[in-house]
Structure formats: C-alpha cells, structure tokens
Amino acid sequence: MNTLEQLVYCSRSRLAREDEAAAMADIVHVAAYLNARNGISGALTLQDGMFVQVLEGSPSALDILMLHLHFDERHEDIEVLCRDTIERRDFPAWGMAAPSRLQSEALGRLIAARSPDLCAWRAAMTELLVEAA
Ligand SMILES: Cc1cc2nc3c(=O)[nH]c(=O)nc-3n(C[C@H](O)[C@H](O)[C@H](O)COP(=O)(O)O)c2cc1C
C-alpha cells in the first residue's frame, strides 16, 4: 500500500538575519531537486527566526529526510509537532514552496503554542501560499 504521511516540524534558525534570504533560496533549490526524486512535497517558511516546514511523502522518505535535517547546521532544536496519514497531498505541485517574505499571525500563534493540530498548520501554510501567489 502506498501510505502517504504529512508532518510538521519547527526548528530554530542558526542563520544570521542577513544570510536568511540567500540560505532560503539555497534550501529551496536543493529541496526542489531532491524532493522530486524522493516523492516529497511541502512548504517551508522562516518566521521570527523559526523554520516551519510541512512535509508530505511516504513514511520512509520522510524518516530519511528528517535524519538529514537533524545534521543540517543551518538550524537546531527540531521539534516534530504532528505527523499523520493523509489521503492526498496539500502541496502536490511543490518540490518545496517557500512563501518566506510573508509573516502570518496565525502561524506565529501556532509556533508559540507548538500546536499539535495538523489541520491548523496545513491551513496556515496554505494561506501563506495563496497570499504569496
Ligand atoms: C529548514 C531546512 C529545510 C530543508 N528542507 C529540505 C527538504 O525539504 N528536502 C531536502 O532534500 N533537503 C532539505 N534541506 C536540506 C537538507 O538538510 C540537506 O542539506 C539535503 O537533504 C542534502 O543532504 P546532505 O547535506 O546530507 O547531502 C533543508 C534544510 C533546512 C535547514
């Protein structure tokens, strides 16, 4: 069976503010390529020094990516906040979407609360993408 899962994590950026834009561009560039190969899609944002990433793909592909992420020195304190089986992807068209220049109050509240509510994260990230379009 082709199980599909979605997970949301947040992590603390270790980037200097002035390096954030270039680093985000680099991450999205690499992720778009690797994620397409690994059947992963999702969305990534950086708000108030915190990365939030929604990832969707097979359970094993997500596990492997999370291992890589743990060794990436551009961020630290990775907290997986929710992970669940999904019927279909929310971000099918994206190797990795990054509405990074937008700030969202809803997202800020979810980050502060470390919310375990997958639906709320999905909605907040989708909203950001719609606003960025
Ligand atoms: C916040 C953040 C999000 C990332 N998202 C992805 C991603 O979605 N897919 C991916 O392949 N790499 C992503 N990366 C990069 C990986 O950590 C890693 O550099 C990449 O998978 C290449 O693996 P390697 O450095 O072990 O060769 C991300 C890095 C950071 C800091």
The ligand as an SDF file (V2000), in Angstrom:
LIG
                    3D

 31 33  0  0  0  0  0  0  0  0999 V2000
   14.9880   24.2980    7.2500 C   0  0  0  0  0  0  0  0  0  0  0  0
   15.5350   23.3270    6.2400 C   0  0  0  0  0  0  0  0  0  0  0  0
   14.6680   22.6590    5.3940 C   0  0  0  0  0  0  0  0  0  0  0  0
   15.1470   21.7480    4.4560 C   0  0  0  0  0  0  0  0  0  0  0  0
   14.2720   21.0800    3.6550 N   0  0  0  0  0  0  0  0  0  0  0  0
   14.7310   20.1330    2.8190 C   0  0  0  0  0  0  0  0  0  0  0  0
   13.8270   19.3780    2.0170 C   0  0  0  0  0  0  0  0  0  0  0  0
   12.6190   19.5710    2.0120 O   0  0  0  0  0  0  0  0  0  0  0  0
   14.3580   18.4310    1.2010 N   0  0  0  0  0  0  0  0  0  0  0  0
   15.7090   18.1890    1.1290 C   0  0  0  0  0  0  0  0  0  0  0  0
   16.1170   17.2990    0.3940 O   0  0  0  0  0  0  0  0  0  0  0  0
   16.5670   18.9140    1.8640 N   0  0  0  0  0  0  0  0  0  0  0  0
   16.1120   19.8730    2.6960 C   0  0  0  0  0  0  0  0  0  0  0  0
   17.0000   20.5960    3.4420 N   0  0  0  0  0  0  0  0  0  0  0  0
   18.4390   20.3430    3.2630 C   0  0  0  0  0  0  0  0  0  0  0  0
   18.8760   19.0910    3.9870 C   0  0  0  0  0  0  0  0  0  0  0  0
   19.0970   19.3870    5.3510 O   0  0  0  0  0  0  0  0  0  0  0  0
   20.1740   18.5390    3.3670 C   0  0  0  0  0  0  0  0  0  0  0  0
   21.1410   19.5300    3.2610 O   0  0  0  0  0  0  0  0  0  0  0  0
   19.8930   17.9650    1.9810 C   0  0  0  0  0  0  0  0  0  0  0  0
   18.8810   16.9870    2.0730 O   0  0  0  0  0  0  0  0  0  0  0  0
   21.1470   17.3160    1.3790 C   0  0  0  0  0  0  0  0  0  0  0  0
   21.5860   16.3060    2.2180 O   0  0  0  0  0  0  0  0  0  0  0  0
   23.1330   16.2080    2.6080 P   0  0  0  0  0  0  0  0  0  0  0  0
   23.5570   17.5900    3.0030 O   0  0  0  0  0  0  0  0  0  0  0  0
   23.1690   15.2320    3.7360 O   0  0  0  0  0  0  0  0  0  0  0  0
   23.7840   15.7350    1.3540 O   0  0  0  0  0  0  0  0  0  0  0  0
   16.5430   21.5270    4.3710 C   0  0  0  0  0  0  0  0  0  0  0  0
   17.4140   22.2180    5.2250 C   0  0  0  0  0  0  0  0  0  0  0  0
   16.9310   23.1240    6.1430 C   0  0  0  0  0  0  0  0  0  0  0  0
   17.8740   23.8660    7.0410 C   0  0  0  0  0  0  0  0  0  0  0  0
  1  2  1  0
  2  3  1  0
  2 30  2  0
  3  4  2  0
  4  5  1  0
  4 28  1  0
  5  6  2  0
  6  7  1  0
  6 13  1  0
  7  8  2  0
  7  9  1  0
  9 10  1  0
 10 11  2  0
 10 12  1  0
 12 13  2  0
 13 14  1  0
 14 15  1  0
 14 28  1  0
 15 16  1  0
 16 17  1  0
 16 18  1  0
 18 19  1  0
 18 20  1  0
 20 21  1  0
 20 22  1  0
 22 23  1  0
 23 24  1  0
 24 25  2  0
 24 26  1  0
 24 27  1  0
 28 29  2  0
 29 30  1  0
 30 31  1  0
M  END
$$$$
